[in-house]
Amino acid sequence: MIPAAPTPMQQATPPSWQSLWRQAVRDPRELLALLGLQALAAGQSETAATQFPLRVPRGFIARMRHGDPLDPLLRQVLPVLDEERIVPGFALDAVGDGAARSGHGVIQKYDGRALLIATGSCAVNCRYCFRRHYPYAEDTATVDGWREAVALVAADPSVHEVILSGGDPLSLADHKLAELTDALRGIPHIRRLRIHTRLPIVLPERVDAGLLAWLRSLPWPVAVVVHANHAHEFDASVDAALAALRAAGVTLLNQAVLLRGVNDSVAALAALCERGFAAGVLPYYLHQLDRVAGAAHFEIDDATALALHAALSARLPGYLVPRLVREIPGQPGKTPLAQAVATGAG
């Protein structure tokens, strides 16, 4: 017997991205239990989890391999004892954000661009995050309805690109994003908008009708730089979110961080670049780790990083090979790692 089709009232309404955000796992013990890894609980750092709390959406956890303590997605989010080590050269502000601050929530490091710290909120707290110690409570551009940030951009005709960062700017509600872009519309020297976000990867439900309508309404070309470090971060829901973003007219790029135990092999890097491109995302940057306190256990030495990148370049066509770079405070742009090593910079 064929069951009757459900009536509209019987069909489940998909949960909103906000509700999925609220359901994120915040307890390392719960995360390990979900993955059948309770035995690892003794090796976790309560201090690290207190200082930089765990947060990971359940949909992202579903992409982790059950029972695998070396899963590359798990390694990115699980607080561990190594984070407590004090390592020379690893600092609270690894990339010079403080020195580049030009106003409340506004960072200007490079000519022609102004970066707005839109929020301190993220859907996932990555353990290697270079802003894990950033004073978000004191410094976000949303304070006072974006007025100071907009005024700074308006007063500087050399700024042609506004970059939304954070935290994750797409953690803001659509009306807050529209509040900013409505204020920017009257500034004639703005030519493009860039958004750095991990949400389409870790919480693809954020790419909903409201967000897409906002993107379509914008008067500038828009680049969305997503952040995936491993091919396993992509699934059908992520593919759908990225396809919707492309259909809204945005250019999609991916930036990744070279991480020990996550993607430190040619096979892993090649799979990431190819899987991202299959989802419509062009590889952009592969960052050598920013030396932020608490992340030293992720670091790969420069010689190994250069060798991996050379092997990747030999394996893939050029358009699938991201630029291997290091961010050096005070430099006018991201520095190719080969150049940084050759000159002894950074």
N, C-alpha and C positions, 0 to 999 in steps of 0.2 A: 504494500500500500504506500502510495506516494503522499507524504505529509503535505498539508496545505501550506502555501507560502505565508510567511508572517505578514500581518497587517502593518501599516506604517507605525501604529502605536506600539507594536511589539518589537520593531527593529530598534536595536540599541544605538544610541547616539554616541559617536566617538568622543572620548574624553578630550577636553580642551588642553592646549599646551600648558595653561596655567595650572590645571589640576595635576597633570603629569609632573610638572615642576615640583609641586608641593609633595608629591609621593616619592621624590628622590630618596635614595638610601643615604643616611647620614651616620650610621653606626658601622664601624669596620667589622664588628662581630656579625652583624646581620649580612653584610656583603659576603663575608667568608662562608657563612652558613648557606646562603643561596647558591654558592658555587661548590658546596661540599668540601670546603677547605677549612673546617673548624680547627684542625690541628695547627694551622698557621697563626692562630690568634696570639699565642705566647710571644711571637716574634714581632708583633706590631708595636708601634710607638704611640702611647697615649699622649705624650707630650706633643708630638708632631700633629696628632689629630686634634688637639686642643688649640694649638697655635694657628693651624691652617686646616680647618675642619674638612672632613670627608664630605663630598656631595657628588652623587652620580645617579643619573636617571636610570630607571629600571630597564628601559629599552636598550640602553647601552650595555647594561649588565647582561642582557639576553644574548649579546653577541660574543661574550666571553666564553671560553671553553670550560665546561664543567669539570671540576677535579684537577685542573691544570694550574699549579702554583706559578708557572712561568708564562702564563698567558700574557701577551703583549699589551692588551687593553687593561687588564687588571694591574699590571705593573705601573701604568701611568697614573693610577688614582689611589692606590693603597698606601696609607701612611706606614713607614717602616723605620726601624731603629737607626738606619744609616742617616736619616734626616737630622738626627741630633748631633752628629759629628761636626765639630768646628774645623773647617778646612781653610788654610791660608789661601787668599785670593778670591774666596767666595763671600760676597757682600750682600747687604740688604737691598741696595740699589745697584744692580749689576750693569745697567745700561745708561746710567746718567739721566734718568727721567727728571730728578729733582733740579739739576742744573739747567735743564732745557725748558723748565716751566715758565711760560710767559704771562700767565694769568690763571684765574681760578679754573682748574680742570682743563687747561690748554697747554699742550707741549709743542714746541717748535724746534725741531732738530735740523730739518732739511729745508733748503730753499723751495719756495713755492707751495709748501704744505703746512697745514695746521692740524694737529691731532687733538681731538676732544675726548677726554676721559668721560664717557657718557654715564657710566655707572660702575660700581664695584661688584655687581652681582654677576655670577656665572652659573650656568646649568651644571657644570662639572668643575671640580677643583683639581686641576692637573698638578701633580707634585713637583714638576720642573718649572712651573710658571715663573717668569722673570718678574712678575708684579705680585708675587705671593706676600710680600711685605709692604706693599704700597699703602699709603694712608688714605684710603678711599673715603673714610668718614669725614676727612677734612678737605678733600679736593676732588670734586666732580663738577663737570660743566653744567649739569642740570640745575645747580643751585641758582635761585633767583630767575627761574624760567629761561635759562640759557642766555640771559641778557649780556652778561660780561663776555662770555665766549663769542657771541655774535658780534658784539661791538669790537672786539679785538680783531676778528676776521675782516669786518667791514673797514676798519681803519688801516689795514695793510694791503694795498693793491698788489703786492707781490704774491699773495696767497691765491693760488688757482685751484687748489684741491683741498677739500675738507675730508678728514679721515675720522670715522667714528670707531672708537676702541673702548677699552675698559680694563677689567670686567668685560662683559659682552653686551654691546649696545642693543642687540635684539632681545635682551631680557627686559627691555623697556616696553611698555604698552604702545600700541600703534599711535594713540593720540599724543603721547610724549614725543615720539619720533616726528610726527607731523608738526608738532609745535616748533621743533627746531628747524625743519626744512622750510616751513612757511616763513620763518624769520630770515632764513638765508636767501630766499628767492629774490629779494630786492638788491642783492649784492652783485654788481655786474661783473666783477673780476673772477667769480667762481666759475670754473669750467667743468668740474667733475666732482663726484662724491664717491668715497671709498668706505666700505664697511668691513671691519675685521670681526669675524664671528665663528664660534664653534657650534652654535646651536643647530644649524642644518645637519650637522654630523651627529651630535649626541642627543638632540631632541628635535628630530625633523618635523614633528607636529607643529613647531613654531611657524613653519612656512604655511600659513593659512590664508584664507581669502582676504582678511583685513591687511595683512602684511603685503600681499601681492598687489592689492589696490593702491596702497601707499607707494610702493616702488613704481608702479605704472604712472603715478601722478607726478613724478619728479621731473624737473625740466632739464636735468643734466644726465650725461652718460654715467652709469653706476657700475662700479666694480665691487663684487663681493668676494673677499678673500676668506675662504673657509680654512679650517685647520684639522687635517687628518694626518696621523703619523704611521698608520698601518692599514693594509688593505682590508683587514677584518672589520674596520670601522664602518665600511660600506655594506648596506643591505638594501632590500627592495624599498623600504621606507625612505632611506636616504636618497636613493636614486630618484624616487618620485618627488621629493622636496627639491632636489637640484634641478630636475627637469622643469618644475614649476617656476623656479627662479629664472632659468634661461628663457622660458616662455614670456616672462615679464620683462625681458629685454636687458637683463644684467649680464655682465661678463664675469665668469667664474674662474677663480684662481685658487690654488692650494699652496699653503705654506706648511712645512713640517719642521720638526726639530730632530736632529740626529741624537738618538737615545740608546745608551747601552742596555741590552736586554729587551729592546723593543723593535728596533729597525736597523741594527748595526750589522747588516749583511747585504750583499749585492742582491740576493734573491728577494729579501724583504723590501728593499727600496724599489727594485724594478716592479714588483707586484703592486706596490702603492701607486707608483706613477701610472701604470697601465690600468689599474682598477679605477683610479680617479678619472683618467681620460675617458674610460668607457662610460662614466657617469656625467661626462661633459665638463670636467674640470681640468684646466691646464696647469701642470706643475709650475710653480713660481719660485719659491725659495726653499732651500734646505738649510736650516740654521745650525751652525755649530752652537752647542749649548751655551746660553747666557749663564755666567757664573754667579748664580744667586744662592745665597745661604740656604742649605737644606737639600740641594740638588746635586751635590758632587758625585754621588753614586751613579748618576746617569752619564757622566762625562766620558767621551771618547777622545783619545789624544789626536792632535792635529795630523800627524803622519798617517794614522789609520783612516781618519776622515778623508784625507786627500786621496788615498789609495782606493777607498770605496767609491768615491765620486768618479775617479778615473775609470774604474771598472764599469760603473754604471753608464758612463758616457760611451764606452766601447760596446755596450750591450744594447742600448736603446737609441732611437733616432733623436736628433738634437732637440726637437720640440717637446720631447717627453722627459728631458733632463733638467731638473731644477738647478738654479744657481746655488752653489755652496758658499755661504757667507757667514761672516761674524759681525755682530754689532759692536762697534768700538766707540765709547763716549767721546764726543767732540768731533768725530769725523763727519763729512758732509753727506754721507750715505752709507748703506750697507757695504762692507768691505769684502771682496772675494777672499776666501780663506787662503788661497795660494799667495795672494798679494800680502795679506797680513803676516803670513809665515815668512815670506821672503824679506820683508822689511822689519820683522821683529815687532810689529805693532800688536797691541792687544794682548 
